[in-house]
């Protein structure tokens, strides 16, 4: 039986996630600036992001099954600890000479392979620790931790790059892994195993997760739509830095990104204190529509003050949509299969990111060349189109009956078991 005292254990887990996010953000920012300065191509920046993200997508389903079959805390320690190997490889390449693009790609791919173990186990552990009433608050804090890579990392990285180089950022990131692994180890000692380890065959467990996900029509529809949403948000995220770097320096970019991400800080604090009480589908639809409007504003102007303002508003809005999505899924999936289902959800919903990372940079380069306005304005054109499409999708979220029904089903029906769902 879960109780409120576990929120302290969750907070320790959250602090570790915050530290890890800041470290990863330093590396991401530093490598992005490094590649853009060396090649001047948004396509190369997108390629590195794609290769860092692709393992997480491809391995999310088996990682989710592992999270239900084995100790979730051990998987988190392995994933977080060994992902440092890829960053270490890039650092060694830089220490022995200038790192080539292909070497950076290999490093981020290795890191991504081990990081894939982390996400399903992390989300399932939150369900292990907390009560249903605490889910919304926890989701707000988790969103805040995720935003740390945009909130704190850019301004720290921009400051450090003013007198050092990307190698210092990589060293700091590697050091953060030891801290986060230690925090998870402490939590593991204080949590008893909730259920007997799943002894079903691996493929059978994976199939069961798919069966449960498909049985919940509203959740499945929401996940499919999420894949389209991540496509347009991914295009914005990958091209936002190229837009700013096209007319200013890395230090200014770092300050601007911190201002933008502070929007999620404000929303994260509000959600962490109060949470969302009702109307999750409506909040999701409205927040996505506003996020689309703010993306358009970000791309329309070549002015750092307006860009920072629209970026702030975008992150403030997206925190509410993330919170609503998390709650609607988490409260409609049985606890004992959350690992494998979150793995499937991660795979399906994040396909949009893969498409975005594969096409956004190339599209920006092509548009920039065709119009003769450069990669910065080419990136802005793609961002504006993405914002328009996101507004259109936001309306569809509220119009689908099975999605609206998720709140009604959750409030009137008891939590179902695996056997009842299957």
Phi, psi and omega in degrees: 000126181279150178219168186298335183296338180292348180297331177294320177294321176299320181297324176295318177297320181294320178299318177298319179295323178296313179297316179298320180296319179296316179298315179297323179295323177299314180296314182299314180296312183298316180292324178298313178296317181302312183291319181294320180291327181280323188245335183066023185240127173290332179296320179291322176299317180293325180298315180296318178298318180298314182290333175285332183268330186304316179300323179299320179292309186292328185260001185295323181292306176298328177294325178293321177295317178299325180294335177268336184270329187232178182297117184295327181290323177296318178299321178295320180293318179296312182298313182290320183291311185283342177295342177295339182299319180295319178293321178297321178300315179297318180299316179298318178299321180288325180289334181262005181150182180288125181290131178276162181302318182292328177291319177296320179299317179297315182299313182290331178292316178299314180299320180295326180299316180282328178296337181299333179290340191282312193298307180299320180295322180296312181294320179292326178295324177300317178295323177300320189279321196251164174271165180303322182294339182265354186299316184295317178297316180298320179298321177298319179290323178295320176298322178296317178297318178296326181284350181300328179294337176261333185277306185263321187300314183301314183289325175294314181295318179299321178293314181294324180289345179288340178227356178227201178225187187296337181298323178297321179296320179295320179298315179298317180299316179299321180293329182293335181298320180297321181293316183291322178296320179298319179296317178295323179298320179296317180296319182301321181293334186262359182245122176284153177297131185283316181221165176297142181301142181293121182256011176290154174302152186304309183294326178294319178296320179296317179296322179298319177299319179294319180299317180294318180295316180293330181293333178265091187302318181296316179297316181297318178297320180296321180292318179298315178296324179300327179297321178289321179298315181294334176300310184284323176292322178298320178299319178295313184297321183284333185260350183300318181292320180297323179300314183286316181295342181288342179225007177209187186256178184294324181295316178295320177301317180299316179295316181297317180295323178295318177298316180300310184290341178295343173297320177288330175298312180299311180295321180298320178294316179299314181291325179293330180274314188253325186070180175255128186273323183199175178068038184297321181293318179295317178299319179299312182296312182294318182294325177292321178297316179295321178300320177297318178298319182288329175296317178300314179300322180299321185275343186284332190242142174257061183221121188296330181288316178292321178299316180296320181294313180291326176295320176302312182294324178298310181295326177297319181288319186292335177297322180290322179291320178298317180298315181294317178300313182299315182295314183299324179281311186299322183276358180244011179236132179303141184304317190289350179239016184297326182299305183291326179289319176297326176298315178295318179298317179299319181295310185290311186292333184263006172301327178301323178297319180300314179297319180297312182293330182281333188246333188295313181296316178297317180298319180295317179298317181294312180297322178297320179288319182295320182273346181073016184257001176090170185294331180297311180286331174297318177296321181296322179297315179297320180296317180298316178299320179297319179297319179297316180295323180294322177298318180297319181293324183300326179292322181296329180302315184281339184278343182278119187297319183295330177287315178299329181288348181299321179291319180294315180298319183290329183274340184250345184245144177290161179299128183270154179268171179301316184298322180291323180290319181284000000 
